């Protein structure tokens, strides 16, 4: 997987096997209503059951999110490509455990799992306090454009063939 992180963001270790990467913005002296919430990027991978494709996986995810995230509100869902491979981008709102209004932008795609019998679902999720989203949206979009799960073209190759 390739994911260039913003220069000053910190990588955090997570013991869960499905979490590939967590990166957070450095903590400023004061960070809004929830000083424990920092803008972050999280990459996860899920082994999908045989026969479950990107569309079905994301339809099931959309049904699950309201029970997982407080005050979940979907804003946008679009189909696009990441490095020439089908992907889905989700924009949504929810509340953090500390009560912060959060804007979540998520990009998902699937690739053959190790061994090729099933698919692996990869997600890049960017979360930020809603009031800070406008100032970070371009940076998050740039990170997403550079993200390459396994099996995707490198950003340089994608740029050469016109893929985002």
QUINORGI-V971371 format. One record per residue. N is the residue number from 1. PHI is phi in whole degrees, -180 to 180 (none if undefined). OMEGA is omega in whole degrees, -180 to 180 (* if undefined). Layout:
N,PHI,OMEGA
N,PHI,OMEGA
//
This chain:
1,none,176
2,-121,177
3,-154,177
4,-72,-179
5,-90,172
6,-56,-171
7,-45,-174
8,-98,-178
9,-70,-177
10,-100,175
11,-88,-179
12,-119,178
13,-80,177
14,-138,-175
15,-77,-177
16,-74,-175
17,-65,-179
18,-80,180
19,-93,-178
20,-85,-176
21,-159,169
22,-131,175
23,-133,-179
24,-129,174
25,-68,177
26,-56,-178
27,-76,174
28,-79,180
29,-56,178
30,-135,-173
31,-131,174
32,74,-175
33,-68,-179
34,-120,-176
35,-63,178
36,-84,-179
37,-95,177
38,-125,175
39,-52,-175
40,-149,175
41,-125,179
42,-132,175
43,-111,178
44,-127,175
45,-135,179
46,-121,174
47,-80,-176
48,-89,176
49,-61,179
50,-55,179
51,93,179
52,-88,-179
53,-103,-178
54,-56,-177
55,-61,-178
56,-68,178
57,-61,-178
58,-74,174
59,-64,177
60,-66,178
61,-62,-179
62,-62,177
63,-71,-178
64,-82,-173
65,-56,179
66,-61,179
67,-86,-179
68,-99,-175
69,-121,-180
70,-64,178
71,55,180
72,-61,179
73,-138,177
74,-70,-179
75,-113,-177
76,-152,175
77,-143,-179
78,-137,174
79,-93,-180
80,-154,177
81,-127,173
82,-120,-179
83,57,178
84,83,-179
85,-115,-179
86,-56,-180
87,-148,175
88,-129,176
89,-112,179
90,-119,172
91,-121,-176
92,-151,178
93,-124,170
94,-160,177
95,-111,177
96,-73,177
97,-60,179
98,-86,177
99,95,180
100,-72,173
101,-73,-173
102,-119,170
103,-103,-178
104,-116,174
105,-120,-173
106,-134,177
107,-120,-179
108,-131,177
109,-155,176
110,-125,177
111,-138,176
112,-59,177
113,-74,177
114,-56,-177
115,95,173
116,77,-178
117,-76,-180
118,-138,-180
119,-112,172
120,-109,178
121,-95,-179
122,-106,178
123,-131,169
124,-115,-178
125,-117,176
126,-110,180
127,-128,179
128,-149,174
129,-56,-175
130,-56,-179
131,-68,178
132,-99,-173
133,-59,-178
134,-58,-180
135,-77,-178
136,-111,-173
137,-56,-179
138,-65,178
139,-62,-180
140,-64,178
141,-64,178
142,-65,177
143,-60,-180
144,-62,179
145,-63,-178
146,-91,-177
147,-70,177
148,-135,172
149,-64,178
150,-54,178
151,89,178
152,-98,178
153,-63,175
154,-66,179
155,-54,180
156,-65,179
157,-67,179
158,-64,180
159,-63,-180
160,-68,-180
161,-97,175
162,89,179
163,-76,176
164,-71,*
//
